Amino acid sequence: MGIIKALKVGFDYFKYDDDGNVQETQRAVDDVNVDIQEGEFVAILGHNGSGKSTFAKHINALLLPTEGTVWIDNMDTLKEPDLWKIRQKAGMVFQNPDNQIIGTIVEEDVGFGPENMGVPTEDIWKRVEESLSKTGMTAYRHHSPNKLSGGQKQRVAIAGVMAMRPRCIVLDEPTAMLDPNGRKEVLDAVHQLNKQEKVTVVLITHYMEEVIDADHVYVMDEGHVVMEGTPREIFSQVETLKKYRLDVPQVTLLAHELKKSGVDLPDGILTTEELVNALCQ
């Protein structure tokens, strides 16, 4: 079993009337099965309303399944005594860093999580130092988060989660509100954590270019996992992705159109370098 495993997971949102009776039920996640190994970089793609963010919140038990089971490091999220341990194992980074940053100074914010965990003061500052270094934010440790750029704020949010030393980190559309430079800053920091610190990463996104280097990709639509595989396997299926209202990286689309026009190219080209090399052969 991987560090994150979901088996036949379903989740319903309920709408209640004024008397507290269930008026309407909406199935947001349905029969989802995933198995994520420790140290992997996994991306979950999907159009708005596909259920990807709802499922992401199951990974650290912000939401609990209506049916099925989610295990984090062999702990069942439905078992209340394990919730605190689960949330230490799986950290969450949300779309808007302003909703996650509460300190008036960067280093104080990063140290907030470990302090709540009861980590000794000396160790807290060691964790703050390490986390700021890993996310490239050491130079800003005495700055006010309010004066940082969007990308810098998101890196502070990631550092705050990393200071709690989780074994996996879930990022729920962390670059959706950022400009291209901010998106690159955040993704570089996340990749560094995955490669150098062996932290399991689950990236929820609808930006296709962000998943090119993932180990595995899940595609969700209407609450279901409808595709899974490596980035190359997924992006080889351009027409299927379009059916689920998803794009592909621009270079992949260009290669697809060239191939349709008769140019002999392999499926699933992911980078400009790959396209150039294929055209030169």
N, C-alpha and C positions, 0 to 999 in steps of 0.2 A: 504494500500500500504506500502511495506517495504521501508527501507532507500535507497535501490538500486533496481530499477525495470526496466527491459528491456522488450519491447513488440514488437515482430516480427522484430527484428533488423537485418538488412543486411548491409554489407559494402563491397565496391569494391575498389580494387587497380587498378589504371590506368597506362598504359604505353603509353608514348607520342612519336611521331616522331619529327624530327627536326623542323617541322613547328608548333608544338604545338597541333597537332591533335591527338585524342585518337586512338592509334594503337591496343591496346589490353586491355581487361578488365578481371580481376581475382576476382572472388567472394571469399572473405576470411571468411566472417561470413554470415550465411544465416538463417533467421527465428528463431533467438535466443530469448527465453523467460526465464527470471529468475526473482525471487522475493526474495530478501534477507532482512531478518528482522534485526532491530537494535540489536547489541550485539552478533550476530551469528558469528561463525567461519565456513566459507564456503571455500571449496577447489574446484578448477576447474582443472581437469585432461585432458590430451590429448597428443598424439604423436606430434613430431615436425611437424609443418605445419597444425595442427588441427584447428587453429583459436583462441586458448585460449589467447595468448598474445595480439592479435589484439583486441579481445573483452575487455580485461583488460584495454586497453588504452581508451576505451569508457567511463569508469567509472569516470574518472576525465577530460573527454572532450579533451584529447590529440588527439583523433580521434572522428569525428562526424558521425553518421549513414547515410549511403546512403539512407536507408529506415527504417521505424519503429521509435521507440522513446526510449530514455533512460532518466529516472528520477532519480535524486539524491536528497533525502530529499524533494521530490515533486517538484523539479526544473527540467525543460526540458533542456537537454544539448544543444539543437539546438537554444535556446534563448540566444543570445549573451550577453545581459545585466546581465545574471545570471552566466556567466562563472567564474568570479572571486570568487563568493560565492561557486560555485560548487567545485572549486579547493581547497578552504579552508576546505570544508566538507570532501573531498576524497583525501587523500594523497597517493602518489605513491612511491614505493621503487623498484628499478630496479635490474637486474641481476648483473651488475658490479658496485660495490660501488664507484669505482674510477671515474665513470662518473657522480656521484651525489655529491661527496665531493669536495668542492672548497676552504675551509679554510685551513690556514697553521697550526692552532691549533684547537684541537677538540672542545673546548667550543665555539670558534668563528664560526666554521662551523655550530654547532647546533643552534646558535643564528641568523644565516643568514636569515632564513625564517621569523621568527617573526619580525626582523628588516625591511624586505621588506614590511611586512604587516602594518608597522607603529605603532607597539606595543611600548609603552614607555620603555625607557632603563631599569628602575628598574624592570618592569614586564618581560622583555626579560631574565634577569639573573635568575629570579625566574623560568621561563619556562626551561631554560637551566639546572638548578639544578635538577628540577623535571624529565626532560626527560633523563638525564644521569643516575639518580638514577633508573628509571624504566627499563632501558636497561642494568644496571650493568656496566656502563662505567664511573662512577664518578672518579675513581682512575686515569683515563687516560685523564682527562679534559685538562691538560696542555701539552699533548703529541702531536707530529706531526702525523697526520693521515697516512703519508707515512711510518711510522715505526710500524704500527699496523699490526696484522695478518688479513687475509681475513675476518674471522668471526667478529673480533673486528671492522673492517671498516664497515661491513654491519650493525652492531649494532649502530654505529655512524650515518649512513644514516637513520636508523629507528628513532633514537633519534631526528635527524633534522626534520623529518616529524612530529613526535609527538609534538615537540615544537610549531608547528603551530596549535595544538589542533584540529585535524580533528575528525569527528565522525566515519569515517571508513578509513581503510588503506589497500591499494591494494599492494600485494607483487608479482612481476612478476619474478618467478623463482629465488628467492633471494639466494638460496643455491647452484645453479647450478655450480658455480665456486669454491666451498669450499670443504675442506676435511671433513671427518666425524665429527671431533671435532668442526670445524667451523659451520657445519650444525646444530649440537646440540645446540651450543651457541645461534644461531639466532632463532631457533624454540622455545627454552625456553623463550627467551625474548618476542617473539610474543605471545606465550600462556599466559604469565604473563599479557601482555597488554590487551588481550581479557578477561581473567578471572577477573582480579583485577580492570581494568579501564573501562570494558564494551565497549571497542572499537570494532566495527564491523571489522572483518578481512576477506579479500578475498585473498586466497593463490593460485597462479598459479604455478603448479608444475608437474613434471612427476615422482617424487619419491613417490612411493606408501606408504612407511612407514610414510611419513609426514602428511598424511590425516587421520590416524586412529582415532584421537581424534576430528575430525571435526564434526560439527553439521549436515552438509549437503554437499553432493558431486555432482558436475555436471561433466559429461564426454563429451568431444567434439571430433568430428571427421569430417574432411572435412568441417569445418565451421558450423556444426550442433551440437546441444545438443542431444546426442544419448542415454544417461542414466542419471538418477538422483535418489538420495535417500540418506539414511544414509550410513556411511562407511560399516556397516555390510551387508546392502542390496546390495550395489555395489560389495563388494568383495565375496559375495555368488555366483556371476556369473562369475566364473573363465574363462570358455570357451568363453563367450561373450567378456570379456576384452581382451582375446588373439586375438579375431577377430579384435579388434581395435588396435592391436599391443601394448598393455599395459600389464605389469606384475602385480602381486599381491604381498603383503608382503610375505617374505619367509616362515613364519610360516603358513600363510594361504594356500600357495601352498603345503606345506608338509601335512597339514591336508586334503587338497583336494585329494592328491595322496593316502594317507592312506585310505580315504573313498572309493576311486575307487577300492582299493585292498580288500575291505570288512570290514574294521574297522568301527564300528558304531560311527560316529561323526556328530555333527551338522554342518550346513553350516555357512560360514562367521566367522570362528575363526580368531581373529585379533592379539592375543598376545600369547607369549609362556606360560604364566600362564593359559590362557584359554585352550590351548591345553593339558597341563599337567593335569588340573582338569578334562577335558573331558575323557582323557585316563584312569584316576584313578577311574572313576565311574563304 
